[in-house]
Amino acid sequence: MPKHVIYLIIAVIAETIGTTALQSSQQFTRFWPSVLVVVAYAISFYLLALTLKYMPVGIMYALWSGLGIILIAGIGYLVFGQKLDAPAFIGLGLIIAGIMMINVFSNTSLH
């Protein structure tokens, strides 16, 4: 697997951890979840910067944010009990379709 893909995957995981901790920080009133937010986002943005050596910013950001949205929606549903209705599932499906479209059919995903 190319290293820029590994950077991007780890960046998505770090961003998802940071966003989950953001929910757990209760608006930065809990110390350790707040620290985790800052550290996880710092790792994520550092790895995104490394990914930009290999991918255009628009494609990289679309993949990072799209995958993050899918993961955090799942975590919100499973961990925090946040319900999703049919339009939310359809929207998430469209995000997945867009990510697949970029990866399978687009020639712009690499510099």
ZABAVO-383137 format. One record per residue: residue number from 1; residue in three letters; x, y negated, z negated of N, C-alpha, C in turn. Coordinates in steps of 0.02 Angstrom, whole numbers, plus 32768, in hexadecimal, padded with zeros to 4 digits. Example, Ala and Ser with C-alpha at 12.3 -4.5 7.8 and 13.67 -1.06 7.14 Angstrom:
2
+-----+---------+------+------+------+------+------+------+------+------+------+
| num | residuo |  nxx |  nyy |  nzz | caxx | cayy | cazz |  cxx |  cyy |  czz |
+-----+---------+------+------+------+------+------+------+------+------+------+
|   1 |     Ala | 8294 | 811C | 7E7A | 8267 | 80E1 | 7E7A | 8294 | 80A5 | 7E7A |
|   2 |     Ser | 8282 | 8070 | 7E9E | 82AC | 8035 | 7E9B | 8285 | 7FFE | 7E76 |
+-----+---------+------+------+------+------+------+------+------+------+------+
% end
This chain:
111
+-----+---------+------+------+------+------+------+------+------+------+------+
| num | residuo |  nxx |  nyy |  nzz | caxx | cayy | cazz |  cxx |  cyy |  czz |
+-----+---------+------+------+------+------+------+------+------+------+------+
|   1 |     Met | 802B | 803B | 8000 | 8000 | 8000 | 8000 | 802E | 7FC2 | 8000 |
|   2 |     Pro | 801F | 7F91 | 802B | 8048 | 7F54 | 802E | 8046 | 7F2E | 7FEB |
|   3 |     Lys | 807F | 7F0F | 7FDA | 8082 | 7EEE | 7F99 | 8051 | 7EB5 | 7F92 |
|   4 |     His | 803F | 7E92 | 7FC9 | 800F | 7E5B | 7FC2 | 7FCA | 7E76 | 7FB0 |
|   5 |     Val | 7FBA | 7EB2 | 7FC5 | 7F7A | 7ED1 | 7FB2 | 7F7A | 7EE2 | 7F68 |
|   6 |     Ile | 7FB3 | 7EFB | 7F50 | 7FBA | 7F0B | 7F09 | 7FB4 | 7ECA | 7EE0 |
|   7 |     Tyr | 7FD6 | 7E94 | 7EF6 | 7FD1 | 7E54 | 7ED4 | 7F88 | 7E3E | 7ED0 |
|   8 |     Leu | 7F64 | 7E44 | 7F08 | 7F1E | 7E2E | 7F0A | 7EF2 | 7E58 | 7EDC |
|   9 |     Ile | 7EFC | 7E99 | 7EDD | 7ED4 | 7EC5 | 7EB2 | 7EDF | 7EB5 | 7E68 |
|  10 |     Ile | 7F1E | 7EAB | 7E55 | 7F2D | 7E9B | 7E0F | 7F12 | 7E56 | 7DFE |
|  11 |     Ala | 7F15 | 7E27 | 7E2E | 7EF9 | 7DE4 | 7E22 | 7EAE | 7DE8 | 7E16 |
|  12 |     Val | 7E8B | 7E12 | 7E3C | 7E43 | 7E1A | 7E33 | 7E34 | 7E39 | 7DEE |
|  13 |     Ile | 7E5C | 7E6B | 7DDB | 7E52 | 7E8B | 7D9A | 7E5F | 7E58 | 7D62 |
|  14 |     Ala | 7E94 | 7E31 | 7D68 | 7EA4 | 7DFF | 7D35 | 7E6C | 7DCA | 7D31 |
|  15 |     Glu | 7E53 | 7DB5 | 7D6A | 7E1D | 7D83 | 7D6B | 7DDE | 7DA0 | 7D4B |
|  16 |     Thr | 7DD0 | 7DDF | 7D57 | 7D96 | 7E00 | 7D3A | 7D9D | 7E06 | 7CEE |
|  17 |     Ile | 7DD9 | 7E17 | 7CD8 | 7DE6 | 7E19 | 7C90 | 7DDD | 7DD4 | 7C71 |
|  18 |     Gly | 7DF8 | 7DA1 | 7C93 | 7DF1 | 7D5C | 7C7A | 7DA9 | 7D45 | 7C76 |
|  19 |     Thr | 7D82 | 7D56 | 7CA9 | 7D3C | 7D41 | 7CA9 | 7D14 | 7D67 | 7C74 |
|  20 |     Thr | 7D24 | 7DA6 | 7C6A | 7D03 | 7DCD | 7C35 | 7D15 | 7DAF | 7BF1 |
|  21 |     Ala | 7D54 | 7D9E | 7BE7 | 7D6A | 7D7F | 7BA9 | 7D49 | 7D3A | 7BA0 |
|  22 |     Leu | 7D3D | 7D17 | 7BD8 | 7D1C | 7CD6 | 7BD4 | 7CD7 | 7CDD | 7BB5 |
|  23 |     Gln | 7CB3 | 7D10 | 7BCA | 7C71 | 7D1E | 7BAC | 7C79 | 7D2F | 7B62 |
|  24 |     Ser | 7CAC | 7D57 | 7B52 | 7CB7 | 7D6C | 7B0C | 7CD2 | 7D34 | 7AE0 |
|  25 |     Ser | 7CF0 | 7D01 | 7AFF | 7D0D | 7CCA | 7AD7 | 7CD8 | 7C9D | 7AB7 |
|  26 |     Gln | 7C9A | 7CA4 | 7ACE | 7C62 | 7C7B | 7AB5 | 7C74 | 7C31 | 7AB9 |
|  27 |     Gln | 7C81 | 7C1A | 7AF6 | 7C93 | 7BD4 | 7B05 | 7CD2 | 7BBF | 7AE0 |
|  28 |     Phe | 7D04 | 7BEB | 7AE1 | 7D46 | 7BDE | 7AC2 | 7D42 | 7BD3 | 7A77 |
|  29 |     Thr | 7D12 | 7BF2 | 7A56 | 7D0E | 7BED | 7A0D | 7D2E | 7C29 | 79EB |
|  30 |     Arg | 7D3F | 7C5D | 7A10 | 7D61 | 7C97 | 79F5 | 7DA8 | 7C98 | 7A10 |
|  31 |     Phe | 7DDA | 7C9D | 79E4 | 7E20 | 7C92 | 79F6 | 7E3B | 7CC5 | 7A28 |
|  32 |     Trp | 7E39 | 7D05 | 7A17 | 7E5A | 7D37 | 7A41 | 7E3A | 7D3F | 7A86 |
|  33 |     Pro | 7DF8 | 7D40 | 7A8C | 7DDD | 7D40 | 7AD0 | 7DF0 | 7D01 | 7AF7 |
|  34 |     Ser | 7DF7 | 7CC9 | 7AD6 | 7E0B | 7C8B | 7AF7 | 7E53 | 7C90 | 7B10 |
|  35 |     Val | 7E7F | 7CAD | 7AE8 | 7EC4 | 7CB8 | 7AFD | 7EC5 | 7CE6 | 7B3A |
|  36 |     Leu | 7E9E | 7D1B | 7B37 | 7E9B | 7D4A | 7B6F | 7E84 | 7D29 | 7BAF |
|  37 |     Val | 7E54 | 7CFB | 7BAB | 7E3D | 7CD5 | 7BE6 | 7E78 | 7CB2 | 7C07 |
|  38 |     Val | 7E9E | 7C8D | 7BDF | 7ED5 | 7C65 | 7BFB | 7F0B | 7C92 | 7C19 |
|  39 |     Val | 7F1E | 7CC7 | 7BF5 | 7F52 | 7CF4 | 7C0D | 7F3C | 7D19 | 7C4C |
|  40 |     Ala | 7EFF | 7D32 | 7C4D | 7EE7 | 7D58 | 7C87 | 7EE1 | 7D2B | 7CC4 |
|  41 |     Tyr | 7EC7 | 7CEF | 7CBC | 7EC3 | 7CC1 | 7CF6 | 7F08 | 7CAC | 7D0D |
|  42 |     Ala | 7F37 | 7CA3 | 7CE0 | 7F7C | 7C92 | 7CF4 | 7F9A | 7CC9 | 7D1E |
|  43 |     Ile | 7F92 | 7D07 | 7D08 | 7FAB | 7D40 | 7D2F | 7F89 | 7D43 | 7D73 |
|  44 |     Ser | 7F48 | 7D3A | 7D74 | 7F23 | 7D3D | 7DB2 | 7F3A | 7D08 | 7DE4 |
|  45 |     Phe | 7F41 | 7CCA | 7DCD | 7F55 | 7C95 | 7DFA | 7F9E | 7C9D | 7E11 |
|  46 |     Tyr | 7FC9 | 7CB6 | 7DE6 | 800E | 7CC4 | 7DFB | 800F | 7CF7 | 7E33 |
|  47 |     Leu | 7FE9 | 7D2D | 7E2A | 7FE8 | 7D61 | 7E5E | 7FC6 | 7D48 | 7E9E |
|  48 |     Leu | 7F95 | 7D1D | 7E97 | 7F77 | 7CFF | 7ED3 | 7FAA | 7CD6 | 7EF9 |
|  49 |     Ala | 7FD4 | 7CB2 | 7ED5 | 8009 | 7C8A | 7EF5 | 8039 | 7CB8 | 7F1C |
|  50 |     Leu | 8049 | 7CF2 | 7EFF | 8074 | 7D21 | 7F23 | 8051 | 7D3D | 7F60 |
|  51 |     Thr | 8011 | 7D4A | 7F5A | 7FEA | 7D64 | 7F92 | 7FE8 | 7D34 | 7FCD |
|  52 |     Leu | 7FEA | 7CF3 | 7FBF | 7FE8 | 7CC1 | 7FF4 | 8023 | 7CC3 | 8023 |
|  53 |     Lys | 8059 | 7CE5 | 8010 | 8092 | 7CEE | 803D | 807F | 7D19 | 8078 |
|  54 |     Tyr | 804B | 7D42 | 806F | 8039 | 7D74 | 80A1 | 7FF4 | 7D6B | 80C0 |
|  55 |     Met | 7FC8 | 7D46 | 809E | 7F83 | 7D3F | 80B6 | 7F70 | 7CF6 | 80B9 |
|  56 |     Pro | 7F44 | 7CE4 | 80E8 | 7F2A | 7C9F | 80E9 | 7EFF | 7C92 | 80AC |
|  57 |     Val | 7EFF | 7C54 | 8095 | 7EDE | 7C43 | 8056 | 7E92 | 7C52 | 8059 |
|  58 |     Gly | 7E72 | 7C45 | 8090 | 7E29 | 7C51 | 8095 | 7E18 | 7C9B | 808E |
|  59 |     Ile | 7E3E | 7CC5 | 80AF | 7E31 | 7D0D | 80AD | 7E42 | 7D28 | 8067 |
|  60 |     Met | 7E7B | 7D13 | 804D | 7E8F | 7D29 | 800A | 7E5B | 7D15 | 7FD6 |
|  61 |     Tyr | 7E44 | 7CD7 | 7FD9 | 7E14 | 7CBF | 7FA9 | 7DD0 | 7CE3 | 7FB0 |
|  62 |     Ala | 7DBC | 7CF0 | 7FEE | 7D7D | 7D13 | 7FF9 | 7D80 | 7D59 | 7FDB |
|  63 |     Leu | 7DB7 | 7D7C | 7FE4 | 7DBE | 7DBF | 7FC8 | 7DC2 | 7DBD | 7F7C |
|  64 |     Trp | 7DEA | 7D8F | 7F61 | 7DF2 | 7D89 | 7F19 | 7DAF | 7D78 | 7EF7 |
|  65 |     Ser | 7D8E | 7D45 | 7F10 | 7D50 | 7D30 | 7EF0 | 7D18 | 7D63 | 7EFB |
|  66 |     Gly | 7D14 | 7D7F | 7F37 | 7CE0 | 7DB0 | 7F45 | 7CE6 | 7DEE | 7F1B |
|  67 |     Leu | 7D22 | 7E09 | 7F17 | 7D2D | 7E44 | 7EED | 7D21 | 7E34 | 7EA4 |
|  68 |     Gly | 7D37 | 7DF9 | 7E8E | 7D2B | 7DE4 | 7E49 | 7CE1 | 7DDE | 7E39 |
|  69 |     Ile | 7CBB | 7DC2 | 7E68 | 7C72 | 7DBC | 7E5D | 7C52 | 7E01 | 7E55 |
|  70 |     Ile | 7C65 | 7E2F | 7E80 | 7C48 | 7E73 | 7E7B | 7C59 | 7E93 | 7E38 |
|  71 |     Leu | 7C99 | 7E8F | 7E25 | 7CAE | 7EAF | 7DE6 | 7C8E | 7E8E | 7DAA |
|  72 |     Ile | 7C8D | 7E4C | 7DA8 | 7C72 | 7E2A | 7D6C | 7C26 | 7E32 | 7D69 |
|  73 |     Ala | 7C05 | 7E37 | 7DA2 | 7BBC | 7E44 | 7DA0 | 7BAF | 7E89 | 7D83 |
|  74 |     Gly | 7BD9 | 7EBA | 7D95 | 7BD2 | 7EFD | 7D78 | 7BE0 | 7EFE | 7D2E |
|  75 |     Ile | 7C14 | 7EDA | 7D19 | 7C25 | 7ED6 | 7CD2 | 7BED | 7EB2 | 7CAB |
|  76 |     Gly | 7BD4 | 7E7C | 7CC8 | 7B9D | 7E58 | 7CA7 | 7B60 | 7E85 | 7C9E |
|  77 |     Tyr | 7B53 | 7EAD | 7CD0 | 7B1A | 7EDB | 7CCD | 7B25 | 7F13 | 7C99 |
|  78 |     Leu | 7B60 | 7F32 | 7C9D | 7B6E | 7F6C | 7C73 | 7B81 | 7F5B | 7C2B |
|  79 |     Val | 7BAA | 7F26 | 7C23 | 7BC5 | 7F16 | 7BE0 | 7B99 | 7EE4 | 7BBB |
|  80 |     Phe | 7B83 | 7EAF | 7BDF | 7B60 | 7E79 | 7BBD | 7B14 | 7E7D | 7BC5 |
|  81 |     Gly | 7AFC | 7EB1 | 7BE8 | 7AB4 | 7EBA | 7BF0 | 7A92 | 7E85 | 7C1B |
|  82 |     Gln | 7AB7 | 7E66 | 7C47 | 7A9B | 7E33 | 7C73 | 7A79 | 7E55 | 7CAE |
|  83 |     Lys | 7A39 | 7E4A | 7CB5 | 7A11 | 7E6C | 7CE8 | 7A1B | 7E4C | 7D2D |
|  84 |     Leu | 7A17 | 7E76 | 7D60 | 7A1B | 7E60 | 7DA5 | 79DA | 7E75 | 7DC8 |
|  85 |     Asp | 79BE | 7E46 | 7DEE | 7981 | 7E57 | 7E13 | 7994 | 7E6A | 7E5B |
|  86 |     Ala | 7961 | 7E7B | 7E82 | 796C | 7E91 | 7EC7 | 7992 | 7E5E | 7EF1 |
|  87 |     Pro | 7981 | 7E1D | 7EEF | 79A7 | 7DED | 7F17 | 79F1 | 7DEA | 7F01 |
|  88 |     Ala | 79FF | 7DF4 | 7EC1 | 7A45 | 7DF4 | 7EAA | 7A6A | 7E30 | 7EC7 |
|  89 |     Phe | 7A4A | 7E6B | 7EC8 | 7A69 | 7EA5 | 7EE5 | 7A74 | 7E9D | 7F30 |
|  90 |     Ile | 7A44 | 7E7F | 7F51 | 7A4B | 7E72 | 7F99 | 7A85 | 7E42 | 7FA6 |
|  91 |     Gly | 7A8A | 7E0D | 7F7E | 7AC0 | 7DDE | 7F85 | 7B04 | 7DFE | 7F79 |
|  92 |     Leu | 7B09 | 7E28 | 7F46 | 7B47 | 7E4C | 7F38 | 7B58 | 7E7B | 7F72 |
|  93 |     Gly | 7B25 | 7E9A | 7F8E | 7B30 | 7EC5 | 7FC9 | 7B4B | 7E9E | 8004 |
|  94 |     Leu | 7B32 | 7E61 | 800D | 7B4B | 7E37 | 8044 | 7B93 | 7E22 | 8038 |
|  95 |     Ile | 7BA5 | 7E16 | 7FF9 | 7BEB | 7E07 | 7FE9 | 7C17 | 7E43 | 7FFA |
|  96 |     Ile | 7C02 | 7E7E | 7FE8 | 7C28 | 7EBB | 7FF8 | 7C2D | 7EC3 | 8044 |
|  97 |     Ala | 7BF7 | 7EB6 | 8068 | 7BF9 | 7EBA | 80B1 | 7C2B | 7E88 | 80CE |
|  98 |     Gly | 7C2D | 7E4C | 80B2 | 7C5C | 7E19 | 80C9 | 7CA4 | 7E2E | 80BD |
|  99 |     Ile | 7CB2 | 7E4A | 8083 | 7CF5 | 7E62 | 8074 | 7D09 | 7E99 | 80A4 |
| 100 |     Met | 7CDB | 7EC7 | 80B1 | 7CE9 | 7EFD | 80E0 | 7CF5 | 7EE1 | 8126 |
| 101 |     Met | 7CCE | 7EB0 | 813B | 7CD5 | 7E92 | 817D | 7D1B | 7E74 | 8185 |
| 102 |     Ile | 7D32 | 7E51 | 8152 | 7D75 | 7E32 | 8155 | 7DAA | 7E69 | 815A |
| 103 |     Asn | 7DA5 | 7E9B | 8131 | 7DDA | 7ECF | 812F | 7DDA | 7EFC | 816C |
| 104 |     Val | 7DA0 | 7F0B | 8187 | 7D9C | 7F3B | 81BE | 7DA3 | 7F19 | 8203 |
| 105 |     Phe | 7D84 | 7EDF | 820C | 7D81 | 7EC2 | 824F | 7DAA | 7E83 | 825A |
| 106 |     Ser | 7DBF | 7E61 | 8226 | 7DE2 | 7E22 | 822F | 7E2D | 7E2B | 823A |
| 107 |     Asn | 7E47 | 7E05 | 8269 | 7E8F | 7E04 | 8274 | 7EB1 | 7DCB | 824E |
| 108 |     Thr | 7E8B | 7DA4 | 8229 | 7EA7 | 7D6A | 8206 | 7EBB | 7D7A | 81BE |
| 109 |     Ser | 7EB7 | 7DB9 | 81AA | 7EC5 | 7DC8 | 8164 | 7F0F | 7DC7 | 8153 |
| 110 |     Leu | 7F3A | 7DC2 | 8184 | 7F82 | 7DBC | 8178 | 7F9E | 7D81 | 81A0 |
| 111 |     His | 7FD3 | 7D63 | 8186 | 7FF6 | 7D2D | 81AB | 8018 | 7D4B | 81E7 |
+-----+---------+------+------+------+------+------+------+------+------+------+
% end
